[in-house]
Amino acid sequence: PWLHQYERCPFCCKVRAFFDYYCIEYEKVEVNPLSKKEIKFSTYRKVPLLRRESSGVQINDSSLVISVLKSHHLGKLDVGTLLTYYPYVEETNDERKQWWQRNKTRGEYMNIYRVMYGEEFSEKQNKAILEEAKWRKWVDDVFVHTLAPNIYRNPRETLHAMEYIMQPGYFTQWEATAAYYVSSLIMYLLGKHLKP
């Protein structure tokens, strides 16, 4: 599979750690944070995004990638079939209060933290599944949001964290320079916004 990602994105790091733990081979595709031209094939404009070239299957969202692939690993069900167990439910426009969000699609995947084994399991296994789901949700809702204020504490540290963008091979010199400074500013402001 192809993992479209940002190197420093904590959600992307989570997926890479999962792949490494389960020895899943994958190719990284670094996405330009400004143009996002590497994911122009998709209407989903966030990372991580996993795409299987052979089957054309695309999995959006780090937690969904982990749930689907772990379910596939444990139960050997087809990935396309497993994706049907995680329906995407869109919010209606009426549920959005802000005027700038009215034309944007927003929603969530159902069962996103659940692993689907495709077979019956014992009460002990069910408790383990629920416990894992609880901690995976905590990582997404709490832990990951504590990283930005700690990584991007000041402008110097933020620029240092974004130096990977300037490495040869990712983008053209102009794209790299623009992404470096704009991304640094955005992440620094995000870190300040999330600071407790």
N, C-alpha and C positions, 0 to 999 in steps of 0.2 A: 504493500500500500504506500501511497504518497501522503506524508503528513505536511500540510501547509500550516506554517507556524511563524511565530516571532521567537527568536532565541531566548529572550529574557521574560517572556510571558509565563506567569506561574501556572496557568491552566495548560499551556503547552508542555511545560516541564513535568507536570503531573502525568500527561499522556506518554511522554518519552520514558519516564521512570517505570510506568506500567509495561511498556514495550520491552524495556531492558530486563525487567524482572521475569517476564514470561518468554524471553529470548525470541521476540517477534521481530523479524527483519522488516525494515521500512526505509524509505527515502525521505529525507527532509527537503522541503521547499521553503526557503525563507521568503516571506511575503513583505513587499515594500509597504510600510505602514501608511504612506501617503497615497500612493496610486492604487495599491492592491491589485495590480495588473496580473499577478500570479493566480488570483482567484476570480478572474473576469468571467470564467465559464459558469460561475455559480451566482444565484441570487442571494445566497447567504454570504454576508460580508464580514464575518468574524473569523478568528482563529482560536483554537485549532479546528481544522477541517480535514477529515480523512477521506481519501478517494482511492478506490481500487480501479485502476485503469482497465483491467480485464473485464470486470463485471459492470463497470459504470456506477457502482454503488458509492454513495457519498454519505458520510456520517458527520453531522454537525454537533459541536459541543463536546467538551472534554469528558464530562460524566457519561454522556451517551456512548462515546467511543469506548470507554472502559467497560460499561455495562454490557454492551453488545459483544465486544470481543472476548470478555471473560465468559459470557454465556456461551459463545461459540466454542471457546477453548474447553469448557467443562462438559457441555452437552452435545457438541458437534452438530448443532442445528445450523442450517444455512443462514448466513448473515442477512440476506434479504427477508427471510421469514422472521428472523429475530427482530428486525426493525419494525415489523407490524405490531409487536408487543409494546412499543414505545410511541404511541400516537402523539402527534403535535397538535395541541389545542390552542387556537388563536384567540386572543382577546377581541372583543368587538370594539369599534371606534368609540362607542359610548362610554366604555370603561376608562378611557384615557382623559385625564383632566387637562393636560397641557395642549395647547393648540398646535405646537410644533410636532407632536407625536401622532396626530390624527391620521396621517397618511402612511405611517410606518407600521409594518407587520410586527406584532409582538405576541408572544405566547410562551408556552412551555411544553416540554415533553413529559408525558405521564410515565410513571414508574422509573424515572431516570436513574435512581440510585439502586434499583433492584436488579439482581442477576437472575436471569430466567434459565433454569436448568433444562426445561423441556421434559421433566419427569417428576414423579412425586418424591418428596423428601421428608425426612423424619422431623419431629418436633425440635430436636437438637439442631439439625441443619437449618430449620426455619429461624430459630433464635439467632444463629450465627449470621444468617443473611440479613436479618433486621438490625443486628448490631453493626454489621459492616455498612449498611445503608445509612445508619445514624451518623457514623464517623465520616463517611464520604460527604454527606450533606454539611457536616460541621466544617470540613476542610474548605468547601466551596463558599459557605456563608460567613465563616469567621476567620479561619487561618489565612487564606489567600489575601484577604483584605487587610491583614496586618503587615503584609510584606511591603507594599508600596510606601507607607510612611517610614519604614526602616531602611529601604534600599535607596529611596530618593529623598534623603533628609535635607540636602542642600544642593545648590546648582552644580558644584564641583563633583559631588558624588553621583549626581544624575548624569552628567556628561560622561563620567567614567563608566557608568553602567551601560551607556549607549554606544561605547566605542566599537562594539562588535559590528555595528552597522557599517562602519568605515572599512572593514576588512575587504580586501580584494575578492572579487568573484560574486559578491551579493548583488550589487547594483552599480550603475554608472556613477562616475564621480559626482555629478550634479545631484542625482537621486540620493546618493549616500549622504552628501553634505546637507541637503534639505531635510532628509529624514532624521539625521543626527540631531540637528538643532530644534526642529519642530517637535520631534518625539520627546526630546529631553525636556523641553518646556512643558509639554502636555503631562508627562509623567511626574515632573516636579510639582505642578499644580495639583495633580491627582493625589500625590502623596500628602500635600498640605491639606487638601480637602478631607482626606480620610483620617488624618491625625486625630487621636482621641483627645 
